[in-house]
């Protein structure tokens, strides 16, 4: 994907710290590509006012106001459960196409499969990019990553939308700065948007999820010595655990980084599923991989956005004491504890010259 997009982000009524994941990640990691956000309920404010970062990127009420910012693409900035295109947005997307804007979407509803939008895009010569559309041919996982030398690190989490992608992106440049050839394997629509390539594994037929993860690792390892795999879901999530296990068993990581939000005590949307204490959850995650390849949790990434500064520092210290693992909030604080743990693992594997397949 080229990097010359000027995105107008559509997040009407949903732009916020935890309700517009795709919009927020695009603003955090590629702010130079964003000209504005459509959300009539927060119009007149800036991205920084609403989500705490993004500077003076404006929030506007309508598409017409957004067009004045001279975008060349409309990005659907939400990733709702089920991933459906809100019916009330179809007319707005159609108007964006009429104005020549490319359409970028990470929804499960493929914009190019909506007849009226596809026909209009074809008529106007407008490109539709459905980031979640999987490759045409995928194989099942066969453990082929065991034949590569690259170190593989997977982020896992106690729940969805808890920081698995963000953690990997926060540590990516730091690892590269240490001279380690590091790649980011994007497994979700937002990661693909930022990285420019990947496979949205939650849109893959179930039998091929692990195969998709395996393919991503193999492809990224061609030009990297360390592959950071973006995690998805949670092993205890009633809705999305299938994707989590598929990633774990396809990527076969050498280590895991556990992501957690200290204030979250139950699975969002499934409050009847209580999240176990973190030390117990770490044990469960390690057991899930042990029969295929031992993959210890080597660090903890906390999401403390809803805590004050002092409380956040206290919970980082408490978590490190309780788990015995390097712990930080990689967005709010220095990500170095996680970077150090991964770099040490990688250096140890190189020093010990681990034979292929181990």
N, C-alpha and C positions, 0 to 999 in steps of 0.2 A: 504494500500500500504506500502511496506517496504521502508526503508530510505537508502538502500545501493546502489542506482543508482549512476553511474558516467556518467552524461549526456554530450554528444556532441550535441550542439544545432545547428540546421540548420536554418539560417536566411539569406541566400545568397542574397546580394544586398539590404537587408532590415534592417539590424541591426542598430538601432538608438534610440534616446530618445523617439520618439512617433510612431515608425513604427514596433516595435517588442515587443508588450505588454507581450506575454507569456515568451519570453526569458528574458526580463528585470525583471519581477517579480520573476522568478526562481533564477536569479542571485542576486537580492536584498535580498530575504528571505531565500534561501537555497544555498548560494554560495559554500558550501562544497560539493554539489552534481554536480557541473559543472566543467568539465575539459577543455572545450574550445568552441568556436563559429565558425561556418563556414560562412564566408562572404568574397568572393574574392575581393570585392571592398574596404575592410578595413583590409585586411590581414597585419600582422606585427604589428598591434596595440594591445592594451589590452582593456578589457571591460571598465575599468576606463577611458581610452582615449576616447572611443566612447560614452558611456552613462553616465559617471560621477561617476560610482560606480562599484564595482566588482573586484577591485584590479587588480592583474596581470593575470587574466584569459585571455589566449591568443586568438586572432582572427586568424584563419587560412584560407587558400585559397581553400583547397580541402578536400575531405573525407579522402584521404590517409594520409594527414598531421594530420588530426584529430585522425585517428586510432593510430598514434604514441603516443597519449596522454593516451591511454589505457581506452577508454570509454567502458561501457557495455550496453549503451542505446543511441539511437538517439532521440532527442526531436525536434519536429517541433515547431520552436520558434516564429511563426507569427500567427496573428488572423485577416486575411484580411476580408473586407466586402464580405459576401457571403460564406466565410469559405471554399473555394475550394482548393484542392491540386494543386499547379502549375504543369502543365504537364511536365515541364522540370526537376522536382524533382523526378519523378517516378523512373527513372534509378538510381539516387543516393540512394533513399530509398531501392531499390532492392539490391544494392551493400552492403548497411549497413546490410541488413538481411543476405546476403551471408557470412558476417563476424561475424554473430552471435549476432548482436546488437538488443536488444528489441527496438520496435518502440513505441514511446509515441506521441500522437497527440491530439490536441484540435480542429481540423478542423471539419467543417460540413461534408466534405467528409470523410467517415469512411475508414481508411486505410484497415481494415479487409474486406471491401466490394469491394476493387479493386482486380479483379480476379487474375491477375498475381502476385500481392504482397501477397495475401492470400495463394495462392498455394505454393509460394516460402517459406513463413513463416512456413507453415505446413510441408513442406519437410525438412526444417532445424531445426524444433522444436523451432522456435522463437516466443515469445509472442508479440502480437500487442495490445496496450492499447489505445482505442479510448475514450478519456476523456469526450467527448460530448455525448456519447451514453446514452440515458435516460433509467431509469428502465422499465421493461417490463409492469408493471401494476401501473397505477396512477389513483387516483380518482379526482373528481372536488372538489374545496374548499367548505367547509360547515361552516366556522367560528369556527372550533374546537379549534383554539388557544385561544379563549376566555375562555376556561375552564382550562387554566394553570396559574400558579402563576408567571412564569418567566417574567422578563422585556424584551421587544423586541425593538431593535433599528435598523432602516433601513437607510442605506445611499442612498440618491437620488442625482440627478445631473442635471445641466443645459444642458448636452450633454453626448455623449458616450466618453469613454477613457479619463476621466477627474479626476479620483482618488477615485472612490467609493470603490473598493476593497482595494486599498492601504491605505485609511483612516482607514478602519476597522482593517487591519493588524497592522498598526502603533499604534493603541490604545489597541490592544488585551492584550499584555503582561503587560501594565501599569495597566489595570483593574484587571488582575489576581494578580499583585503584591500588590494590595490593599485588597486582600483577597476575592474578588468577584469571584465566580465560573462562568467563562465566556466562552462561546462557539462561534465559528465562523462558520456561515452557508454559505458554498460556493455555489454560484449559477451560476458560470461560469467555463469554462475549466481551466483557470489559477488558480483560487481559489481552485479548486479541486486538481490540481497538488500540490499546496503548503500544503493544509490541509490534503489531503489524502482521502477525501470523499466529497460527495455533489451531486448536480444534476445541470447539465447545462440547465437552464430553457429555453434558446433560441432554444434548440433542441427538446422541448416538444410540442406535438400537442396543438394548441391554447387553447382548452377547459380545458386543464389540467395544464396550467402554474400556476394558483393560487393554484391548488391542490398540485403541486410539492413544492411550497413555504410553504404551510401549513404543508406538510409532513416533510420538513426540519426543521421547527421550532419545531414541536412536538418531533422529534427525538433528536434534540440538547438539548431541555429543560429537557430531562430525567436526564441529568447529569450536568445541569447548572442552575444558577439562573438568568443569563443575557445572551441573545442571540443576537449577532451582525450579522445582515443579510446583505450579500453583495448585493448592488444594481446593476441594469443594465439599460442601455438606458436613456431615458428622456421622460417626459410626453408630450413634444412638438416635439419629433423626428418623422418625417414622416415614417421612416423605422422601428423603434424599440420601439415605445411607447406601443405596445401591451404587450411586456415583462415587461415593467415598471409597468403598471397598474396591470398586473397579480401578480407581486411580492408584490405590495402594498396591494392588496385586499386579497391575500392569507396569507401573513405574519401578517397582521393587527398590525403594530408596535404601541408601546406606544409613540414613538417619532421618529423624523427624523433628520439626519445630512445632511445639504445641501453641496454638492461639486460643486465648480465652478472654472473656469480659468479666471481671470480678463481680460486677453487680447483677449479672444475668444468672439466675438460679434455675431456670427451666427453659426448655426449647421454645423459641418464639413461635407462637401460633399453636403450640402443643403443650400447654402449661402442665398437663398431666405427666409429662416426661421430665422428671427432675434431673438436673445435671449433677453427676457424682462429684465428690471432692476432687480437686485437680490431681492430686497424687494418685488416686484410684483411676481417674480417667487416663492418665499417662500409662498406667500399667495395662489397662484394657487396649489402648492403642498399640502398645508394643506387642502384646499377645496376638493381636490381629495379623501382624506381619511375621511373627516368629517362625511359623512353619515354612515360609517361603524364603525369607532372608531376614536375619536379625537386624532390626532398625531401631536403635534406642532413641528416645527423645533426648536431645542434647541441649535444648534451650527452650525458654518460654517467652512468647510475645503477648503482652497484655494490651487490651483496648480499654483505656481509661478516660475516654472522651467525656463521659458523664460524671467524672469526679473532679473535685477541686485539686489544685496543685499539690497541697500537702497530703491529702488523702491518697492521691495517685502515687506519690513517692513511698508512702507507708505500705501500700498494697504491693508494690514492686518488691520492697524489702521483705515483707512477710511471705510472699510467694517464693522468693529465692530461698528463704530460710526453710520453708515447709517442704519444698521439692528438692532442694540441694542443687538446683540447676541455675545457670545464668539467666537472668530475667530482666526485661525492660519493656517499656512501651516504645516501639521503634519509630513512632510518629512524633510522640510528645517529647521523648527523651532521646539520648544517644543510642543508636542501634548497635553500637560496638560490642556489647556482650554477646549478641547473637552472631555477629560477624566473626568475632574471635573464636567462638565455639565451632563454627563451620570451617573456618580457615585451619584450625587445629586438627579437626577431623581429616580434612583434605591433605594436609601436610603429613599426617600420620600414615595415611594410606599410601602416599607417594614414598615415604621413607621406608615403609615396611614392604613395598613392592608386592602388594597383595596379588596373588595369582588370579587370573581370569576366572570368573564364576563364583568368586567369594566376596 
